[in-house]
Amino acid sequence: MGFLLPAIGVALVVGVWFLVHPLTRFLPAPGEVWTEAILVLGESETYFNILRSLRRLIIGLGAGYILAFFVALAGRASEWWRRFFSVYVYVTITIPSLAVALFSLMVFGLSEVSVYISVATIIFPFVVVSLHEGFEALDARLNDMSRVYRLSTSQRLRHVAIPEMAPFLFAALRNAYALAWKILVVTEVFSAQQTGIGAEYNRAYDFFALDRLVVWVVFFLIVVFGVEFGLFRPWERRVFRWRAARDG
Amino acid sequence: MDEIDMIDQYIDIRGLSFWYRDQPQPAVRNVDLSVSKGEFACIVGPSGCGKSTLLSILSGLFTPQQGTVVVDGKTQFADGHRSDTETSPCGYMFQDARLLPWRTVRQNITVALQAAGHPEDTWEDNVRRHLRMLRLEGYEDAWPLNLSGGQRARVAIARALAIQPAFILMDEPFSTLDEVTGRFLRGELLELWQRTGVTIVFVTHSIREAVYLADHIYLMTAGPGEIFARESVDLARPRRYEDPRLTEIEGRLIDMVLDRWGYFNGGEVV
């Protein structure tokens, strides 16, 4: 089954951990981490921090994605706009995420806006590039069909362009989602508010609490994979059911 | 060449020329074409002669730089201008079925119905009727990718008919299908054409296909395309491919096109 190999992979890491931890002074035993996890799960702050991170992710990701969509659309509509925006794409794709995080924290200070902006800025260029490719891939033949049958603009968007772009929209969303988490926690580490998953990493580091850090990494993985398997995969399966039909 | 009946022409094209941008030569030049209502017209020409361009103009995709196009007494184009009068939509069959693969068979038809302004409460009945006509009952909710090439072509015919078009344009719709499926669908198409009385303009490079299908065949020169002959096929339907009279007409037409299509040394045609 699909879960067997990943399960073996996890078991291997835990096995090595179990064997190796007594040889070091700093690695906690798996059992200690487990106890710590139960403890952390009992704190109400835990849930507050997870939800706070999720909220920031959704707003930052949403804003960056929507902005990138319109920039890609403008670039599709005219060469002038494409060249106008390309400098923003090149710059944001090149600067280090850490610099973006520090910059927006310094400029926008304490407010939540600084976190949203750093997430949106980092994902923006990748979404533009990937949607640009999507627009390029639109089939002129389906466009002719829509014109001959006189489909209205909204019909063409709904029945032709968006379904046709769907693979690119999804690819862009997934990559942006993964990237957004990484920049989000970095920003949270440095944010003065000290809330969210990144802030928990920071606290674990301050106390040199490796067990706590491991617990929060695991929580992070659960949240990221939860969205992947609970939202993206079923959604994709539904949108692309016309394709799967061929095999089944 | 027959005398073209000037009265009661349903589709009437006069002196039509079209240039693609940045091309020194026109794609079609000075085309005259008259099709009466309910006619099955075939336009035959070699590849690259501008047949498809002609269909794109008739369907309203391109505006010709010269000439007039009148359909059902309503001017669509006159001397490089598109007329403002409301024109009825046409049905169109492309070389491929050109369905939306992410929409079901039913949705593919209803999207066209909605665009053509059919009221929503008529869709269901319309779809059912046309799918039955094309022997596709039970495939309403099927995805196009799950259908055979022949079935997809039939959905495309259903879509073209369902919008109750002023006429149907067909651009070599059976050329990508295997021989037996193609023959079968040609027979079905003729049956539907007789039942519905719709006007069909069918483009092909195959003289045999044209002779089998058409009332009148319009022969085009190699590009830039002009129509140089109109030939009638006065054979009762259903016709048979093996009919010697059909072969005879085919032979005569091939003789006519040989030098027009640039085969001076008796190259292969068909």
HADDOCK unambig.tbl for C-alpha pairs under 7 A between the chains (distance, minus, plus):
assign (segid A and resid 142 and name CA) (segid B and resid 98 and name CA) 6.77 0.50 0.50
assign (segid A and resid 148 and name CA) (segid B and resid 59 and name CA) 6.10 0.50 0.50
assign (segid A and resid 148 and name CA) (segid B and resid 61 and name CA) 6.71 0.50 0.50
assign (segid A and resid 149 and name CA) (segid B and resid 89 and name CA) 6.95 0.50 0.50
assign (segid A and resid 149 and name CA) (segid B and resid 112 and name CA) 6.02 0.50 0.50
assign (segid A and resid 149 and name CA) (segid B and resid 115 and name CA) 6.71 0.50 0.50
assign (segid A and resid 150 and name CA) (segid B and resid 115 and name CA) 5.81 0.50 0.50
assign (segid A and resid 151 and name CA) (segid B and resid 115 and name CA) 4.93 0.50 0.50
assign (segid A and resid 152 and name CA) (segid B and resid 115 and name CA) 6.53 0.50 0.50
assign (segid A and resid 163 and name CA) (segid B and resid 102 and name CA) 6.87 0.50 0.50
assign (segid A and resid 242 and name CA) (segid B and resid 101 and name CA) 6.88 0.50 0.50
assign (segid A and resid 242 and name CA) (segid B and resid 102 and name CA) 5.42 0.50 0.50
assign (segid A and resid 242 and name CA) (segid B and resid 143 and name CA) 5.87 0.50 0.50
assign (segid A and resid 245 and name CA) (segid B and resid 146 and name CA) 6.67 0.50 0.50
assign (segid A and resid 246 and name CA) (segid B and resid 145 and name CA) 6.11 0.50 0.50
assign (segid A and resid 246 and name CA) (segid B and resid 146 and name CA) 5.55 0.50 0.50
